[in-house]
Amino acid sequence: MANIRLLPSGNWNAQVRPQGKPSQYKTFPTQALAQAWADQLEAVTKTHQTHTLYTLGMTYCETLLKGKGSYDHAIKIVDQLFAAFPQSIHDITPQLVNDFKLKRLQTVKPATCRIQLAFLSRFFRFAKRGLLIDIHNPVSDIALPKPDKSSDKVISAGELRQLLNKLSPTMALIVELAYETAMRRSEILKLTVNCLHLEERIADVIDGKNGTRSVPLTLRAIELLKEAQRLALADRASKGRLFTVIPHSVSQAVRIARNKAGLDSSVRLHQLRHTRITNVAKKGFNNAQIMIVSGHRDTRSVARYSHLNAKDVLHLID
């Protein structure tokens, strides 16, 4: 509740006591100004107190991710987290977050749980820094699950051949492109005929995870894209899109082909991206060059994706 009082000086002092927070004071020359300030502060405080993970998460997505490739994925995470935490964000404690973590680890892989907790932490940081809500980040008080060891997997040329042999021609094109370009699944499926500049050995990624970028193409990638371009131009229904399949069907096709080929479960579509980035790093590319290939914006991500060991750099130190 706000308290407005007249001071001996003739000015008006406004005092607002938000629940669970220190009182805030301010002095004004008129009662109307003092009341307006108090009303505005109470309205902002009330809005912040009624924020749920859904309203906070959606505000985050609309503010920072709109138009990016990661937008749809983030919206799904918002829905998942809101189902687990329907209360006000001020009532989400470290204990509740830790209970959520332990429960999720019973049904999903550690990497999936880490992603959800990372988004939860992002939302709270956004609340504090972006919306200026006085709130503690409960995720900072718990230990995150360790990442899967399978994420260090580098797929061999032999494993790739076995996988491609069990895929349909269209799926084989997509999968080999993932290996040759280090592009994400969503980025490949968004490619159109107009994105290709094959004479320049460049493909444009539109609305990728980190925005729009240009991808350098290997000679093999150019061969694959020429074939995809030929098929797209022959199919009027494609409307210029190189591939008309949905993202889930690609991952499902890879899982089925992997099982048919008798390959390990660590052979996954996204692991082809890790493999290409690792191979580029082995050639001696510096971080700036690797980031052009991978589309990452920071060197920490490059380090996480390029799985090098001591033997991989021996040829560079002499």
N, C-alpha and C positions, 0 to 999 in steps of 0.2 A: 504494500500500500504506500502511496505517496503522501508526504506531509509537507504542506506549504505554510510558511510562517513569515510574518512581517518582522524585520530586524529594526533595532533602534535607529540605524542609519537611514531607514526609509526604503532600503532594498528588500527584496523578497528571496528567501532561502527555500530551495526545494530539496527534499530528502526522499530517496527511494530505497526501500529495503527488499531486494530480490531474495526469494527463499533460498536459504543455504549459502548466501554470498554476503560479503561486506556491504554495508550501506554506501550509497553514492550521494554526494552533496554538490550543489551548485547554486550560486547566487545571481540574481537577475534584477534589473532596475524596475521591472513591473511584475505584478502577479500573473498576468496573462502569459508572459514569456516563461516564467517559472513553471506554470501549470502545463504549458505546451511541451517543455523539455521533459517533465516528469511523465506525461502521457506517452511521449515517444519512447522513452527508455523502458517503460513498463510494457509497451507493445512489442518492442524488440525482445525483451526478456521472455515474455510469454511465448513468442514465436519459437525462440531457441529451446525453451523448455518442452515444447510439444513436438520437436523434431523427432522423427523415428528414423531408423536406418533406411527406410524406403524414401522418405522425403530428402534426407541428407544425401543418400546415394544417387538419387535421380538428379539432384542439384549438381552434384559432382560431375556426373556423366554429361549433362546438358552444358555445363560450363567449360569443362576441360576436354571432353572426348567427342563432342558432336562433330560428325564429318570424318572421324578417324575410323580405321578398320577395327579397332578394339572396342568400339562403342557397343555393338550388339552383345559381345561377350561380357562386357561389364554390366550391362542391363540384366543378364541372366544371373550374374553373381549377386547383384542387388536383391533380386527376388529370392535367391537361396538364403542370403543372410537375414533378410527381413522375416522369412519363415522361422528362422531360428531365434531371432531377437525382435519380437514384436513390440517391446516396450520402448519408452522414451530413451534416447541415447544417453541421457544422464543416469539412467538406472542400469546401464550395462557395466558390470564390474569385471575385474580380472578373473575372478572365480568363475563367472558365467562363461567368459571366453575360453578359459581352460577346460571347462566341462564340455563346451562345444567341440573343442579340439579333440579331446579324448573320444567323444562319441563319433565324430567324423572319421577318425582313424580306424574305427571298427568296420567301416564300409567303403572307404576310398583310400587311394594311395597317398603317401605322405606329400607328394608333389601337389596333388589336388587340394589337400588341406592347406598347404603353405600358400597357394594362390588365393584361396578364400580369406585366409588371415591377413595376407598382404593387402588385399582390397579393403578389408575392415580397418586396418591400420591407416591406409590412405584416406579413407572417409573421415576418420577422426582427426587426422592432421589437417585435412581440408576444412573441417569445422572450426578448428582452432586458428589456423593461419588465413584461410580464405574468407570465413564468415565471422571471424573474431568472436567465436563462442568460447567462453571460459570453461573448458572441459579437459579432463585427463584422458589420454589414449590408453585404454586398458590392455591393448595388445602388447604394449611395450613392457609389460610386467610378466609376460609368460615366455616360455621357451618354444620356439617354432620347431615343427617336426623336421628332421633331417631329410634332405632331398634324396630321391631314389638313386641308388647306385647305377641303375640302367641308363641314367641321363648322360653318363660318360661314354656310352657305347659309340664306337666309330664303325659304321657299316662298311664291310669290305666289298671290293668289286665283285667277288664271287657271290656274296649274299645278295647284292643288287641284281645280278643276272638271274639268280634263282627266283627272286621276287617278281621281276619283270616277266619271266616266262609263264607265270601263273595268273597274269592280269590280262584283261581285255585290252585291245589296241588303244582305246581312249584313255583308260586308266593307266596304262603303261606310259603313255605320253606325259601325263600329269606327274606321275611318280618320278620319272627320269628327269623331268624339268626341275622338280624339287631338289634333286641331287645336283644337277648341273648349275643351278642358279642360286641356291640357298634361299629361294623365295618361300614365303609361308603359303600354306594351303589357300587361305582366303585371297592372297595376292595373285596367285596363279589363276584362280577361278574368276577373278575380275578382269583378266586380260581381254582386250578386244583387238580387232585388226588394226585399229588406229593407234594402239599402244606400241606397236612394233616399228622399230627403225633398224631393220636387219642389216642394211648396208653400213650403218654406223655401229653395228653390234651393240645396240642399246634397246632396252624395253622399259616403258614407263609403267610404274606401279601407281595406280590411282587410289587414293584414300586407303593407304596401307596402315599398319598398326601405328606407325610414327609419321603418318602423313604421306604426301606424294614424293616419289623419288625415282631416279633412273637406275636401272640395273645393268651392269656390264655382262655381256653374253659370251660364253665359250663357243667354240666352233660347233661342238656337238649340240649345244642349246639352240643355235641358229638352225641346224638341220631339223630339230624337233619342232621348232616354232614355224618353220616353213611348211611342214606337214600339217600342223594344227591350223595354220592360216588357210591352206588349201581346202581342208575339210570344212572350215567355217564359211568360206566364200561359196562353197558348193551347197551349203545348207541355208536356205533363206530363213528358216525358222530361228536360226541362231542369232539373227539381227546383229551380226558382227562380233558376237562373243566367241572366243576360241573354244570355250567349254561350257556346256549347258547343264552339267551335273551339279548336284547339291553337295556342300562340304561333307556332310556326314557320310554320304555314299562313298566318297573317296577313302576315308578312314576305314570304313567297313570293308571295302574291297581289299585294302592292304592287309587287314587282319585275316581275311579269308585266304588270300594268296599266301600269306606268311605261314598259316597252318598247313596249307596244301604242300608247301615247299619244305615243311619240317624245320622251319627256322625258329630261332629263339624269340621269346616275347619282347625282348628289347629292340627288335627290328621293327621300328614304328615310322610312320610317315614323317613326323617332325624330326626324327633322328637323322633323316637325310640332310636336313638343314645343318644340324650340328656337324655332320660328316664333311660337308662341303666347306664350312667355315674352318674346320680343323685342317683340311687339306690345303686351303689357301694360306693359313698360318704357317704350315710346314714349309711352304715355298719361300718363306722369309718376308712376307708382306708385313709392313708396320701396322700399328693399330688404326691409323687414319685410313689406310688402304683397305684393311679388313672391314672397317665400318661402312665403306662404300659398297662392298659386296653384300654385307649382312643387313644393312639398313639400321643398325643399332646407333644410338645417340650417345652412349657412354662406354668407356673402356671396361667397366665392371661386367657389363653384359657380354662383351667380346671374350673376356677371360672365362666367363661361365660357359660359353658355347665352344670355345676352341680347346680341345682336350689334348694338350701337348704333354710330352714327357721329356726327360733329359736327352734321350737319343735323338729326338726330333730337331734339336738345335745344335748338334755337334758340328754339322757342316757349315754353320754360321760363325763359329767362334775362332776358327783358325785363319 
